[in-house]
Amino acid sequence: MKNLKGLSVSVFKNPLGDCTANGLSSKQTSLLLVGDGIKDVPFEVKDGEDYLVCEYRERFDDYIATPKSVKDAGSWAMFGGNFVYTSDSRFPTNAPIKVFDRVEG
């Protein structure tokens, strides 16, 4: 694997309970975010480590983050209620990003 780098982000969860169906963001308090709009970042992804892939959706003019493992499996992912954010100026938007890590079936 090449030296893929990402931005460390905090996971914000609903205090009323998990709606991700045991998704990646339900198990972590921080994750690495790589992809669209993420550049000049300091943290290297370790071999075998799951991370979030950031994608810009032009249709909705927003960003979403999906776990790499979900994308690799070709699963249909949905928003499970959790968000990621950091105050780092390299974050691609001024708002938290929705995590699409709910997979059913």
C-alpha positions as CSV (number, residue, x, y, z in Angstrom):
1,M,0.0,0.0,0.0
2,K,1.3,3.5,-0.8
3,N,1.8,6.0,1.9
4,L,-1.8,7.2,2.2
5,K,-2.3,10.1,4.5
6,G,-5.3,11.5,6.3
7,L,-6.7,14.0,8.7
8,S,-7.5,13.0,12.2
9,V,-11.2,13.7,13.0
10,S,-13.4,13.3,16.0
11,V,-16.6,11.2,15.9
12,F,-19.8,12.9,17.2
13,K,-22.5,10.4,18.3
14,N,-26.1,10.7,19.3
15,P,-26.4,10.3,23.1
16,L,-29.7,8.5,22.6
17,G,-28.1,5.4,21.1
18,D,-26.4,3.9,18.0
19,C,-28.3,4.0,14.7
20,T,-25.4,2.8,12.6
21,A,-26.2,-0.9,13.0
22,N,-22.7,-1.4,14.5
23,G,-21.0,0.7,11.9
24,L,-17.3,1.8,12.1
25,S,-18.1,5.2,13.7
26,S,-20.0,3.5,16.6
27,K,-16.8,1.8,17.6
28,Q,-14.4,4.7,17.5
29,T,-14.0,8.2,18.9
30,S,-11.6,9.3,16.2
31,L,-10.8,8.2,12.7
32,L,-8.6,9.2,9.7
33,L,-10.3,11.0,6.9
34,V,-8.9,10.8,3.3
35,G,-10.1,11.8,-0.1
36,D,-11.8,14.8,-1.7
37,G,-10.8,18.2,-0.2
38,I,-8.2,16.6,2.1
39,K,-4.6,17.6,1.4
40,D,-1.3,18.4,3.1
41,V,-2.3,16.1,6.1
42,P,0.1,14.7,8.7
43,F,-1.3,11.2,9.6
44,E,-0.4,8.1,7.7
45,V,-2.8,5.2,7.3
46,K,-1.4,2.0,8.8
47,D,-1.7,-1.3,6.9
48,G,-5.0,-3.0,7.7
49,E,-6.5,0.1,9.4
50,D,-10.0,1.1,8.3
51,Y,-10.5,4.8,7.6
52,L,-13.1,7.1,6.2
53,V,-13.1,8.1,2.5
54,C,-14.4,11.7,2.0
55,E,-16.4,12.4,-1.1
56,Y,-17.9,15.6,-2.4
57,R,-21.5,15.3,-3.7
58,E,-22.1,18.0,-6.2
59,R,-25.9,17.3,-6.3
60,F,-26.2,18.1,-2.6
61,D,-23.3,20.5,-2.4
62,D,-21.9,18.6,0.7
63,Y,-19.3,16.0,1.8
64,I,-19.9,12.6,3.1
65,A,-17.6,10.0,4.6
66,T,-17.8,6.3,4.1
67,P,-15.6,3.6,5.6
68,K,-13.0,2.2,3.1
69,S,-14.1,-1.4,4.2
70,V,-17.7,-0.6,3.2
71,K,-16.7,0.8,-0.2
72,D,-14.4,-2.2,-0.9
73,A,-17.3,-4.6,-0.1
74,G,-19.5,-2.8,-2.6
75,S,-22.2,-2.4,0.1
76,W,-25.0,0.2,0.0
77,A,-24.2,2.5,2.9
78,M,-26.6,4.9,4.6
79,F,-26.3,7.8,7.1
80,G,-26.3,6.2,10.6
81,G,-26.6,9.5,12.6
82,N,-22.9,10.1,13.4
83,F,-20.8,13.0,12.2
84,V,-17.0,13.7,12.0
85,Y,-15.3,17.0,12.5
86,T,-12.1,18.7,13.4
87,S,-11.1,22.3,14.0
88,D,-8.1,21.8,11.8
89,S,-8.1,24.4,9.0
90,R,-7.4,21.6,6.4
91,F,-10.9,20.2,7.0
92,P,-12.8,20.6,3.7
93,T,-15.9,22.3,5.0
94,N,-17.1,24.5,7.9
95,A,-19.7,22.0,9.0
96,P,-19.4,18.4,10.3
97,I,-19.5,15.6,7.7
98,K,-22.1,12.9,7.8
99,V,-20.8,9.3,8.2
100,F,-22.4,6.8,5.8
101,D,-21.6,3.6,7.7
102,R,-25.0,2.0,8.2
103,V,-25.2,-1.2,6.2
104,E,-28.3,-3.5,6.3
105,G,-28.7,-7.0,5.0
